[in-house]
Amino acid sequence: MLSTAALLANSTPAQLLPARELMAFTLASHILLVPFGVALPFITLLMHHRALRRNDPVALTLARRWSAVMAVQFAIGIITGTVLSFEFGLLWPGMMGRWGDVFGLGFGVEAWAFFLEAVLIAIYLYGWRRLKPWTHFWLAVPLPLAALMGAFGIVAANSWMNTPQGFRLDAQGKPIHVNVQQAIFTPMFGPEYWHFVVAMLLTAGYVVAGVYAVGWLRGRRDRYHRLGFTVPFTVAAILTPVQFVLGDSVARAVFHKQPIKFAATEIVWKTDTHVPEYMFGRLNSDGTISGGLKIPQLDSILAGFKPSTQVTGLTSVPAADRPTAVQATIAHWAFDIMVTIGSVLILLALWYAWSWWRHRDNPGSRWFYRCAALAGVACLVTVECGWITTEVGRQPWIVYHHMRVSEAVTSTRAGSLWAMLGVVMVVYVAVFGAFLAVVLKMRIRWRIADEGSAAARAELPPETDTPYGPRSEPEPTTSGAAPGGGSGHTSGGES
C-alpha cells in the first residue's frame, strides 16, 4: 500500500504531456520567425544606408524589397507571438499566478517593444515614396533598437526562470519584497541575451544571403544578386566566431549556476574529475552511455580549463529533481548539434575571409555557394536546438528549484488539450503556407519587374526609377511586366 501511495504521489498529471507538446510546438514555430523580427530590420537599414551614402540604386532596391518581406514576417509573428502570450496564462496558471508579479515585467517590456516595432515598421513602409531620403532613413533607425528591446524582455523572463532571484518567500512560500532590478538582471541574463541577439543576427544574415546564393547557383550573376549576398553574408561571417565565444560563455555560466543542467547537456552521471566529453551518444537509465565519440578528460578541461576540474553529475541530486535519461539525451544531442553546426560555420566564414584577403572578391567555387545556401537552414536548426537545450535541460523545473512543471500546469482535461494541439497545428500550417505564398508571389513580381526594367529605364528619366518621390509619378511598365520597374516600387502588396 505504501508503494502504491508513493507511486500515486509521484505520478504526473495527465494534462502535463499535451500542455508541454502544445507549448513546444507553438514555441518551435514562433522561434523560426524571431531572427527576422530581431535582425532583418538591422540588415535592411545597413543596405539602406549603403544605398543613400553611395547613391546606389541596386542597394536601394534591395532595401525596399527586404522591408516588404520584413513587414509580412512581422504580421505572421504577431499571430504566433500572441498565441504564445496566451498560452503562458492558459497552460501554466500555477506559474503565472504565483510568480507573475516577480518576472512579469519582462513580458510587459516585450509587449511594449512589439507595439513600438509595429508603429516604426508602418512609418518605414509608408515613407518610401513620401519622405526625403535621409529623413526616411533616420526615422527607421529606432526600428532595430525596438527589436532588441523586445528580445531584452523575453530573454529577461527566460533567464529569471533559469536563475530566479529578486524576491523573498513568506511563511506560505509566496514571493514577497520583489526587487525588480534583481529579477531582470539575473546571473544568466547577460550570457543568454548577447548569445541570443548575435544568434538572431547571424541566422538572419545567413538566411538572406542563402536566397541570393541560390540565385547565383542558378546563373544569376548580376550585381543585384552579388550585393544581396555580400552584405548579409559579411555580417553573419563576422559574427560567427563572436558567437562561438559567446556560446562558450553561456555554457560556462550554466556550469556554475545550473550544474545539473550542465550535467544533462554533457550526460555526466556521477560527480567526478577528469570527466570525458561525449559527442552525441545516449544516456541509459543506469548511467551507462551508448554510442557517441568519447574524448578523455575534455569535459573537465572545457568546464574549468584543467583536467582536475570537478563536474557535478546527475546523481548528485534525487531522481525527482533532475532530468530523466531521455530528457538528458535530448538536451545533449541538441547541444552537440548546435556546437557542430557552429564549428562548420566558422570554417565557412574563414573560407569567405580568405577569399577577400587574397582576391578582394567572393569565392568563385560553386561549393562555397552551395554551403552558403545551406547555412541559413543550418542556423535555423541551431536556433531550435538552443531553445531545446535551455528548456529541456532545466527539467523538471519550470522555475529552477522553486516550482516544478507539473505544479504549474493547467487543470484542463488532457483530451481538450490534445484537440487544441490539433487545431493549432492546422492553423499554423495554413498561416505559414500563406506566408510562403505571399513571399513567393512578391519574388515573382520582382523577377518580372527586373526582366523589363532595362527597357523601361531607357524610356523614362532616371529619377522615376527610384523608390522616392510623390505617388503621382509615372511608373515604368513593359509588356507582360507588373508595375514597378526595376526598383520594385509597386503600390499595394509591395508597399
Secondary structure, DSSP 8 states (H G I E B T S, - for coil): -HHHHHHHHH---TTHHHHHHHHHHHHHHHHTTHHHHHHHHHHHHHHHHHHHHHT-HHHHHHHHHHHHHHHHHHHHHHHHHHHHHHHHHHH-HHHHHHHHHHHTHHHHHHHHHHHHHHHHHHHHHHGGGTS-HHHHHHHHTHHHHHHHHHHHHHHHHHHHHHS--S-EE-TTS-EES--HHHHHS-TTHHHHHHHHHHHHHHHHHHHHHHHHHHHHHTT--SHHHHHHHHHHHHHHHHHHHHHHHHHHHHHHHHHHH-HHHHHHHTT--S-BSS--EEES-EE-TTS-EESSEEETTHHHHHHHSSTT--B--GGGS-GGGS--HHHHHHHHHHHHHHHHHHHHHHHHHHHHHHHHHHHSS----HHHHHHHHHHHHHHHHHHHHHHHHHHHTTTTEEETTTEEHHHHS--S-HHHHHHHHHHHHHHHHHHHHHHHHHHHHHHHHHHHHHHHHHHHHHHS-GGGGSS-S-TTS-----TT--TTGGGT--SGGG-
